[in-house]
Amino acid sequence: RLHHTTLLFGHIFLPFLVDVTLNDKMSAALLIACLAVARSPSSAIAIIEELHAKGPFTTTVLTVTVLMDVVVVLLFALTQLVVNALTAAGEAEGGEGGGGAAAGAMLLLAFLKQTLLSVV
């Protein structure tokens, strides 16, 4: 829903969205929505440290916090690839169409390559 809001009202808060194409607006909306998912683990760690919390719930909270950070990094990498594909599609709009399957395969390959590089 956040990307819908950005598409509809983004030009009010982000003036550069007034004169851009729909693909560029969608790209900005996807990146903003992806970054909005991110949460700061420092608040959870600060509360745990301040209260000297220990136990299975504390372990679960820290585990979920770390896993969410990993998910956000992967989500951002995938979103960046989708944005690159949208931007390339917008630039090639005047040219030849087709190649959807090949473009999808290249997108998946680029995502796997980025994921493997970020793990190493």
N, C-alpha and C positions, 0 to 999 in steps of 0.2 A: 504494500500500500504506500510505502514511503516513495517508491519510484513514481507512482501515479501523482502524488502530491508535488514532487519535484517537477514533473512534466507540466502540470497545470499551473502551479504558482511559482516555479523556480525563477522565472524572469523578474519577479518582484524583489526577491532576496539576492539573486545572482544576476546582475544586469547584463553580463556577457551572454546570457542565454537568449536574449531578445532576437538577435540576428543570426542564429545558427540553425542548421538543418535539424530535422526530426531525429536522424541518426545520432547527431552530436548531443541533442537533448537527452536521448535515451542513454547514451554513454555516460553523461554526467549523472543522470538519475541512478543508474546502476552502481556507479562508484560511490555515490553519496549513501545509498542504501547499504552497500557492503560495509562501509566505514561506520555506519550507525549501529551495526551489530556488535562491534568491538566493545568490550568492557575492560575497565582497568582492574587488574588483579591487585593493585596496591591497596585498595580499600579493604578487600577481604583479608589480605595479609596484615594490614594495620589493626583491624579489629581482633584478629586471632592473637597477635602479639600483645595488644593492650589488655585483653582479658585472660591472657595466658591459657588459652583454650587448648585442650588435648582430647583425643578420643577419636572414635570412628567417624563422627559427623564432621569434625575438623579435617580429617584426612580426605573425606569425600568432597568437601568444599574446595580444598586445594587441588584435588585431582580434576574436578570439573572445571575449575578456573584455568588450569594449564591446558586441558583438552580444548576448551573454547578458544584459547589463544591459537592453538594449532589449527582449528577449524577456520578461524577468521583469516589466518595467513593463506590457507588453501583456497578459501572462498575468494579472497582478494586476487590470488593468482588466476583463478578461473575467470573471474569478472574482468580482469585486465585483458585476458585473451579474447573474451567476447567483445569487449570495447574495441580492441584492435580490429577484430573482424567487422564490426559495425562501421568503423571508420574507413576501413578498406572498401567495404561495400558501398559506402557513400561516395567515395572517390571514383569508384569504377562504375557508378550508376549510368554514366553516359556511354560506357563501353559495352562489351558483349556480356550477356547473361550466362547462366548455366554454371556447371561445376560445383553444385551444391554438395554432393557426396565427397568430392575431393577436398573441398574447403572444410567440411566437417572432420574428415580424417586428419587434415593438417592441423586443425584446431586441437583435436585430441592429442596428437603427437606433440604439439608445442606445450600443452598442459602437462603431459607426462614428463617431458624433458625439464620443464621448470620445477616440477615437484621433486624429481630426482636430484636436481642441482641444489634445491633448498634443504634436502635431507642430508646431503653429504657435507 
